[in-house]
Amino acid sequence: MKRTVSAVAVSALALTAGLVSTPATAGAAPASVSASVSQGMVFVQNDDAAGNKVVAYRRAADGSLHQAGTYPTGGRGGSLNGAVVDRLASQGSLMYDKAHRTLYAVNAGSNTVTVFGVAGDRLIRRQVINSGGTFPVSVAVHGAEVYVLNARAGGAVQGYLSILGHLVRLPGEHRSLGLPVTTDAQEFTHTPGQVAVTPDGSSVIVTTKAAGNSLLVFGRYGLAQLTKAPTVVDDAGNVPFAAVFDRFGRLAVAEAGSNSVATYAVEPGRRLRLVNRTATGQQATCWIVGAGGNYYLSNAGSNSLAGYHAERDGSPVSLGNTATGAGTVDAAATPDQRFIYVQTGKVGAVDAFRVGTDGSLTKIGTTLVPNAAGAEGIAAS
């Protein structure tokens, strides 16, 4: 198996190296912010159907954002039927791999994934590769393994290896989900929402939203190998949309159907055991981001973030709600957990918040992202 994968990898790299390693053109850097004061970066995808782009922002010490450049992905954005403030209706469409300084962006309209190298405040486009399905919406990374979730045609997960900054598709690691297909105005709620890997790498989990009202758990073994069929964890009526792992390794799930956060213990044998379900009291609770010992849920219908502290027994303690701009969608936390950036899909902006020692959020400012109304996809470094 290893010998076969190596042969595929060498052949694929030989083909891709000369075809797609073309740096994108960055915009002029603002004179007011120099690289010496930059504390990191925030990347935002605009999901433009005419040509998807990633806008890179320097993050200053006070959390404010300063545009550094705009980078075409080489693919097209897309929109699910019925979507208003969330064209992709997913979490993880823009994924930063810190260990390899790599940024992955989905191009839902062209069924591809773009691989960027991250060099300081610049992005270098290395590769554009087929997503292994239709309408890619989410990416998960575990070491050198990368998994892409495709939302249409019943859903599918495709596995890849990252080798020398390029993805190598593994034909044997394609898993069709077989979910019901919806093409009318309910499509954005009836397609899978996220792919995630457990912290120990033992399982790959897919949230199905209303397409299956379930969590699909694939066992993972060997080199990016998945079990042929998943364990199906029923979540009837709750519409599991997105998930994050808390500080105790439990899965915290944003449930749009019941506007709740549910916590699951991850147990051997691809089992998830429900520990707690708590209603947020908000509307359209769909996205979730972790920051230290806390997590924050985006409520698109209430224009708010609902904060919770993760307790050891799995019962979240409310930190209250914080107002955002209209159409609260995807969010990202900085590696030091001091700042959270949340996309507001109504106008295509990013709201910045400082995270207090008590978990409270203080708004820093709002940045309008060019041509990003309804877009999703944000990552921080």
C-alpha positions as CSV (number, residue, x, y, z in Angstrom):
1,M,0.0,0.0,0.0
2,K,2.8,2.5,0.9
3,R,4.7,1.7,-2.3
4,T,1.6,2.3,-4.4
5,V,0.8,5.6,-2.7
6,S,4.4,6.8,-3.2
7,A,4.3,6.0,-6.9
8,V,1.0,7.9,-7.2
9,A,2.5,10.8,-5.3
10,V,5.6,11.1,-7.4
11,S,3.6,11.0,-10.6
12,A,1.1,13.6,-9.4
13,L,3.7,16.0,-8.2
14,A,5.6,15.7,-11.5
15,L,2.5,16.8,-13.3
16,T,1.3,19.5,-10.9
17,A,4.6,21.2,-10.2
18,G,4.9,22.8,-13.7
19,L,1.2,23.5,-14.1
20,V,-0.1,25.3,-11.0
21,S,2.7,26.7,-9.0
22,T,1.9,30.3,-10.0
23,P,2.1,33.0,-7.4
24,A,-1.0,35.2,-7.2
25,T,-0.7,39.0,-7.3
26,A,-1.0,40.8,-4.0
27,G,-2.5,44.3,-3.5
28,A,-0.3,47.1,-2.2
29,A,0.5,46.9,1.5
30,P,-0.9,49.9,3.5
31,A,1.9,52.1,4.8
32,S,0.3,52.5,8.2
33,V,0.9,48.8,9.1
34,S,4.3,47.3,8.7
35,A,5.2,43.6,8.9
36,S,7.1,44.3,12.1
37,V,3.9,45.0,14.0
38,S,1.8,42.3,12.5
39,Q,0.7,39.7,15.0
40,G,-0.7,37.3,12.4
41,M,-3.1,37.1,9.5
42,V,-6.8,36.7,8.9
43,F,-7.9,35.2,5.5
44,V,-11.4,35.7,4.1
45,Q,-12.9,34.0,1.1
46,N,-15.3,36.1,-1.0
47,D,-16.8,33.1,-2.9
48,D,-17.4,35.1,-6.1
49,A,-19.0,33.1,-8.8
50,A,-17.1,35.0,-11.5
51,G,-13.8,34.2,-9.8
52,N,-13.2,33.2,-6.2
53,K,-10.7,35.2,-4.2
54,V,-9.0,35.2,-0.8
55,V,-8.4,38.5,0.8
56,A,-5.5,38.6,3.3
57,Y,-5.5,40.9,6.3
58,R,-2.6,41.7,8.7
59,R,-3.7,41.4,12.3
60,A,-2.3,44.2,14.5
61,A,-1.6,43.8,18.2
62,D,-4.9,45.4,19.1
63,G,-6.8,43.0,16.8
64,S,-7.6,45.4,14.1
65,L,-7.3,44.2,10.4
66,H,-5.4,45.8,7.6
67,Q,-5.6,44.6,4.1
68,A,-2.4,43.1,2.7
69,G,-3.5,41.6,-0.6
70,T,-6.2,39.9,-2.7
71,Y,-5.4,36.5,-4.3
72,P,-7.5,34.7,-7.0
73,T,-8.0,31.1,-6.3
74,G,-8.1,30.0,-9.9
75,G,-11.6,28.7,-9.3
76,R,-15.2,29.9,-9.0
77,G,-17.4,30.4,-6.0
78,G,-21.0,29.0,-5.9
79,S,-24.3,29.2,-4.1
80,L,-26.7,26.6,-2.9
81,N,-30.3,27.1,-3.8
82,G,-32.2,29.0,-1.1
83,A,-29.1,30.5,0.5
84,V,-29.2,34.2,1.5
85,V,-26.4,35.1,3.8
86,D,-24.6,31.8,3.6
87,R,-23.9,30.7,0.0
88,L,-22.1,27.5,1.0
89,A,-24.1,26.7,4.2
90,S,-21.1,25.1,5.7
91,Q,-18.1,25.4,8.1
92,G,-14.5,25.0,7.2
93,S,-14.5,26.2,3.5
94,L,-11.3,28.0,4.2
95,M,-8.8,26.0,6.3
96,Y,-5.3,27.0,7.5
97,D,-2.8,24.3,8.2
98,K,-0.3,25.9,10.7
99,A,2.1,23.0,10.7
100,H,2.6,23.2,6.9
101,R,1.9,26.9,6.5
102,T,-0.8,26.0,3.9
103,L,-4.2,27.5,3.2
104,Y,-6.9,25.4,1.5
105,A,-9.9,27.2,-0.2
106,V,-12.8,25.4,-1.8
107,N,-14.2,26.6,-5.2
108,A,-17.7,25.3,-5.0
109,G,-18.7,26.6,-8.5
110,S,-15.9,24.7,-10.2
111,N,-15.6,21.6,-8.0
112,T,-12.0,22.3,-7.1
113,V,-9.8,23.1,-4.1
114,T,-7.0,25.6,-4.2
115,V,-3.8,25.1,-2.2
116,F,-1.9,28.3,-1.1
117,G,1.5,28.5,0.5
118,V,1.5,31.1,3.3
119,A,4.7,33.2,3.3
120,G,4.3,36.0,5.9
121,D,1.5,38.2,4.7
122,R,1.6,36.7,1.2
123,L,-0.2,33.8,-0.4
124,I,1.5,31.7,-3.2
125,R,-0.9,29.6,-5.2
126,R,0.6,26.2,-5.6
127,Q,-2.2,24.0,-7.0
128,V,-5.8,23.8,-8.1
129,I,-7.1,20.2,-7.8
130,N,-10.4,18.5,-8.4
131,S,-12.5,18.1,-5.2
132,G,-13.5,14.5,-5.9
133,G,-17.2,15.4,-6.1
134,T,-19.7,18.2,-6.7
135,F,-19.8,21.5,-4.8
136,P,-17.0,21.3,-2.2
137,V,-17.9,23.1,1.0
138,S,-15.5,22.0,3.8
139,V,-11.9,20.9,4.4
140,A,-10.3,19.1,7.4
141,V,-6.6,18.5,8.1
142,H,-4.9,15.9,10.2
143,G,-1.1,15.8,9.8
144,A,-0.4,15.1,6.1
145,E,-4.0,13.9,5.5
146,V,-6.6,16.2,4.0
147,Y,-10.3,15.5,3.6
148,V,-12.7,17.4,1.4
149,L,-16.5,17.3,1.8
150,N,-18.6,17.8,-1.3
151,A,-22.2,18.8,-0.7
152,R,-24.2,18.0,-3.8
153,A,-25.2,14.8,-5.5
154,G,-25.8,13.1,-2.1
155,G,-22.5,14.3,-0.7
156,A,-19.1,12.7,-0.7
157,V,-15.8,12.8,1.2
158,Q,-12.5,12.6,-0.7
159,G,-9.2,11.9,1.0
160,Y,-5.8,13.3,-0.1
161,L,-2.2,13.3,1.1
162,S,-0.2,16.6,1.3
163,I,3.2,16.1,-0.1
164,L,5.7,18.9,-0.6
165,G,3.0,21.5,-0.5
166,H,0.7,19.7,-3.0
167,L,-2.3,17.5,-2.6
168,V,-2.3,14.0,-4.0
169,R,-5.7,12.5,-4.5
170,L,-6.2,9.0,-3.2
171,P,-8.8,7.3,-5.6
172,G,-9.5,4.5,-3.1
173,E,-10.4,7.0,-0.4
174,H,-13.6,8.4,-1.9
175,R,-16.7,7.9,0.2
176,S,-20.2,8.7,-1.2
177,L,-22.5,9.6,1.6
178,G,-25.7,8.6,-0.2
179,L,-27.8,11.4,1.4
180,P,-31.2,12.4,-0.1
181,V,-30.8,14.9,-2.9
182,T,-32.7,18.2,-2.7
183,T,-32.5,20.8,-5.5
184,D,-35.2,23.3,-4.6
185,A,-35.1,26.3,-2.3
186,Q,-34.4,24.0,0.7
187,E,-31.1,22.8,-0.7
188,F,-29.0,25.0,1.5
189,T,-30.4,23.3,4.6
190,H,-30.5,19.8,3.1
191,T,-26.8,19.3,2.2
192,P,-24.0,18.2,4.5
193,G,-22.2,21.0,6.4
194,Q,-18.8,20.1,7.6
195,V,-16.1,17.4,7.7
196,A,-13.9,17.2,10.9
197,V,-11.2,14.8,12.3
198,T,-11.2,13.8,15.9
199,P,-8.2,15.2,17.9
200,D,-6.7,11.7,18.2
201,G,-7.2,11.1,14.4
202,S,-9.2,8.0,15.0
203,S,-12.4,9.2,13.2
204,V,-13.6,11.5,10.5
205,I,-17.0,13.0,11.2
206,V,-19.5,14.6,8.8
207,T,-22.5,16.8,9.9
208,T,-25.4,16.2,7.5
209,K,-27.8,19.0,8.5
210,A,-31.4,18.3,7.4
211,A,-30.2,15.9,4.6
212,G,-29.8,13.2,7.2
213,N,-30.3,14.7,10.6
214,S,-27.3,12.7,11.7
215,L,-23.6,12.7,12.4
216,L,-21.6,10.2,10.2
217,V,-18.5,8.7,11.8
218,F,-15.9,7.1,9.6
219,G,-13.2,5.1,11.2
220,R,-9.7,6.1,10.1
221,Y,-6.7,3.8,9.9
222,G,-3.4,3.5,8.0
223,L,-2.5,6.3,5.6
224,A,-5.7,8.4,5.1
225,Q,-7.8,5.2,4.9
226,L,-11.4,5.3,6.0
227,T,-13.8,2.6,6.8
228,K,-16.1,1.8,3.8
229,A,-19.3,2.8,5.6
230,P,-19.8,5.2,8.5
231,T,-21.5,4.7,11.8
232,V,-24.7,6.8,11.7
233,V,-25.5,8.8,14.9
234,D,-29.1,9.8,14.8
235,D,-29.9,13.5,15.6
236,A,-33.5,13.6,14.3
237,G,-35.0,17.0,14.1
238,N,-32.0,18.9,15.3
239,V,-30.2,19.6,12.0
240,P,-26.5,19.2,13.0
241,F,-24.8,22.0,11.1
242,A,-21.2,22.5,12.3
243,A,-19.0,21.2,15.1
244,V,-15.8,21.9,17.1
245,F,-13.9,19.9,19.7
246,D,-13.8,21.4,23.2
247,R,-10.8,21.3,25.6
248,F,-11.9,17.9,26.9
249,G,-12.0,16.4,23.5
250,R,-15.8,16.3,23.3
251,L,-17.6,17.2,20.1
252,A,-19.7,20.4,20.5
253,V,-22.3,20.6,17.7
254,A,-24.3,23.6,16.5
255,E,-27.8,22.4,15.8
256,A,-29.9,24.7,13.6
257,G,-33.2,22.7,13.9
258,S,-33.5,23.1,17.7
259,N,-31.2,26.2,18.0
260,S,-29.0,24.3,20.5
261,V,-25.5,23.3,21.3
262,A,-25.1,19.5,21.8
263,T,-22.0,17.9,23.4
264,Y,-21.0,14.4,22.6
265,A,-18.3,12.2,24.2
266,V,-16.2,10.5,21.5
267,E,-15.9,6.8,22.5
268,P,-14.1,3.8,21.0
269,G,-15.7,2.0,18.1
270,R,-16.8,5.1,16.3
271,R,-19.4,5.9,18.9
272,L,-20.7,9.3,20.0
273,R,-22.6,9.5,23.3
274,L,-24.8,12.5,23.8
275,V,-23.8,14.3,27.1
276,N,-25.8,17.5,27.0
277,R,-28.1,19.6,24.8
278,T,-28.6,23.3,25.7
279,A,-30.9,25.7,23.8
280,T,-29.2,29.0,22.8
281,G,-32.5,30.9,22.8
282,Q,-31.3,32.4,19.5
283,Q,-32.3,31.9,15.9
284,A,-30.5,30.0,13.1
285,T,-27.8,28.6,15.4
286,C,-25.5,27.2,12.7
287,W,-21.7,27.8,13.2
288,I,-19.4,27.3,16.2
289,V,-15.8,28.3,17.0
290,G,-13.6,27.4,20.0
291,A,-11.4,29.8,21.9
292,G,-9.5,28.5,24.9
293,G,-12.0,26.8,27.2
294,N,-15.0,28.4,25.6
295,Y,-16.9,28.2,22.4
296,Y,-19.1,30.6,20.5
297,L,-22.1,29.9,18.3
298,S,-23.1,32.1,15.3
299,N,-26.8,32.8,15.1
300,A,-27.6,34.1,11.6
301,G,-31.2,34.8,12.5
302,S,-30.5,36.7,15.7
303,N,-27.3,38.5,14.5
304,S,-25.4,37.4,17.6
305,L,-22.7,35.1,19.0
306,A,-23.8,32.9,21.9
307,G,-20.9,32.1,24.2
308,Y,-20.4,29.1,26.5
309,H,-17.7,27.8,28.9
310,A,-17.0,24.1,28.5
311,E,-17.3,22.3,31.8
312,R,-15.7,19.0,32.5
313,D,-19.1,17.2,32.9
314,G,-20.2,18.4,29.4
315,S,-22.8,20.9,30.6
316,P,-21.9,24.3,29.0
317,V,-22.2,27.5,31.1
318,S,-23.6,30.5,29.3
319,L,-21.4,33.5,28.8
320,G,-24.2,35.5,27.3
321,N,-25.0,36.8,23.8
322,T,-23.0,39.4,21.9
323,A,-24.5,41.4,19.0
324,T,-22.9,41.3,15.6
325,G,-23.7,42.7,12.2
326,A,-26.5,41.2,10.2
327,G,-26.3,37.6,9.1
328,T,-23.8,36.1,11.5
329,V,-22.1,33.1,9.8
330,D,-18.6,31.5,9.9
331,A,-15.9,32.5,12.5
332,A,-12.3,32.0,13.3
333,A,-10.2,32.4,16.5
334,T,-6.5,33.4,16.6
335,P,-4.0,30.8,17.7
336,D,-3.5,32.6,21.0
337,Q,-7.3,32.6,21.6
338,R,-7.3,36.3,22.2
339,F,-9.4,37.4,19.3
340,I,-12.4,36.1,17.3
341,Y,-13.4,37.2,13.8
342,V,-16.9,36.5,12.5
343,Q,-18.3,37.0,9.1
344,T,-21.6,38.8,8.7
345,G,-23.1,37.6,5.5
346,K,-25.7,40.3,4.9
347,V,-23.2,42.9,3.7
348,G,-20.0,40.7,3.5
349,A,-18.1,42.1,6.5
350,V,-15.9,40.8,9.3
351,D,-16.6,41.8,12.9
352,A,-13.6,41.6,15.3
353,F,-13.9,40.8,19.0
354,R,-11.4,40.7,21.8
355,V,-11.9,37.7,24.2
356,G,-11.7,38.6,27.9
357,T,-10.3,36.5,30.6
358,D,-13.9,35.7,31.6
359,G,-14.9,34.7,28.1
360,S,-16.7,38.0,27.4
361,L,-16.4,39.5,24.0
362,T,-15.6,43.2,23.3
363,K,-16.1,44.5,19.8
364,I,-13.0,46.0,18.2
365,G,-14.3,47.0,14.8
366,T,-15.8,46.0,11.4
367,T,-14.0,45.4,8.1
368,L,-15.9,45.3,4.8
369,V,-14.6,42.6,2.6
370,P,-14.7,43.4,-1.2
371,N,-17.5,41.6,-3.0
372,A,-18.2,39.2,-0.2
373,A,-21.9,39.6,0.6
374,G,-23.3,36.1,1.4
375,A,-19.8,34.6,1.4
376,E,-18.3,32.1,3.9
377,G,-14.8,31.0,4.7
378,I,-12.5,32.6,7.2
379,A,-9.2,31.4,8.9
380,A,-6.7,33.0,11.2
381,S,-3.0,32.5,11.8
